[in-house]
Amino acid sequence: MNEGFKRHIQYISLYQGKIFSIIILGGLIYGIFLTTVINDSPGKMIEYFEMILAVIPCSLTVNYIRYQIDFCLSMGCTRRNIYLGIYILTAELLVESLAVFLLMKMIASTSITADMILSFVISELLSATLGVLNGFLIRRFGYAKMLLILGIFYGGLALFALNSFFLMTEFLSSPSSWLLIIGGLLILYGLIVNLFGKKTIDRM
Amino acid sequence: MENAKELMPLQCKNIIKKYKEKEVLHNIDLTLEPGKIYGLIGRNGAGKTTLLSILAAQCPATSGDITLGEETVWENQQALSHICFSRELNPVAESAIASMKVKDYLKAASIYYPHWDKEMADRLVKTFELEPGKKILKLSKGMLSMLTIILALASKADYTLLDEPVAGLDVFMRDKFYKLLLEEYEKTGRTFLISTHIIDEASPVFEEVIMLKDGAILLKENTEDLLSRAVHISGREDAVDAAVKGLKTYRPEKVGRSKGITVLMENGQEFQSSGEISVQPVSLQNLFIALCGDEN
């Protein structure tokens, strides 16, 4: 690992510190609010929370691309290391979301079925993998090939979702289906931020 | 490598920069020798910030190379660790620095610059009376300049490029900056390239001056040598014309039958001396106006 990359990672950690704290604190408050004030069913609470935790980590990457790239460049960071930063943040979506997910489970003190966890992990894993893949594809092949590959992927995903929709009569009421949708949205999000990130870096 | 690099020049060769179809830098060839303080002067829009930004590999050149010794600077973290570009801070609401406090900014700088001098940064924060806990968005123009100066000096980078470091500073703070700069230069022999519009005030610290005009280098010369070649001649028009015959003249000014003109002589050239003309030395700022003004 080169020295510049180590320094960049150190900065990313510093900048994420506050946001991580807010996420964990927010999660705790939200969990307490749900269990004490709303007194909602554990199943519903899980769904709400999954949606929220799918959105919060994304703000890290958005913030990085919108606000941090220019700053990091001004501090002498290379573009290569900034790209690597995008991959890392995208990959972190997985780890981070799981951590909050487990925290939420503790707060809700409810039983979670194995298929819910599996669906969740798969969707997050897909999102993170694709996020990393996006960065790789942009660097190696440019927009056209990347869009082609992602088009095929999204096509497959859409077919799978439609198939699930027709086969499963209670599609939208199933937590797994929601997780699939959230996973899909995360993937879409990964695509957009990486496209935007590439454009932002190249413009500078 | 580290020791050798101290002696290596930072060079740019055939740098061209285009923004869409507009060419803003034309075939720039420039060598910055180690251990000098350079002044970069040019009118607004001459390409100073773009050139500094390209030298620090923060902005890609359309064509041409930047090298530190034998190594290319572009995307080279090792080479970049020897360069600090302290640019003007513009903390608009939608920027990373807007939400940062002074201490956060300096902390980030300490991470990125491998030779960061924390003790010096802390000392300068006190010298400039900056509040470490204050948000950058709330700093005045002068305070922002102080922060860029702290970054530049504490980075301890071998090549330090400063873009308008004294913008917004009052005369006392500007004086303090020049003293700090010279102290640091004497101690370390680092190379500084400083762009400024406050030319006369900064000219005593410039060992060499680089004049940029319309995206091209008009001249790069030792400041003393340059000023020794320049004079302002005034007197009766016919006497002045006779005195400057065959010389390069700039910015003629006529008042009635009197005339004043700036002359930049080539080495070995002399003007025709006579009792009818008055000869005055030219300041760097006046020479700059003469060479880069609209009249030419």
Interface residues (C-beta under 8 A of the other chain):
Chain A: N2 E3 G4 F5 R7 H8 Q10 Y11 L14 Y15 R66 Y67 Q68 D70 F71 C72 L73 S74 M75 G76 C77 T78 R79 R80 N81 M204
Chain B: A56 A57 Q58 C59 E75 N76 Q77 Q78 L80 S81 I83 C84 F85 R87 E94 S95 A96 I97 S99 K107 A108 A109 I111 Y112 Y113 P114
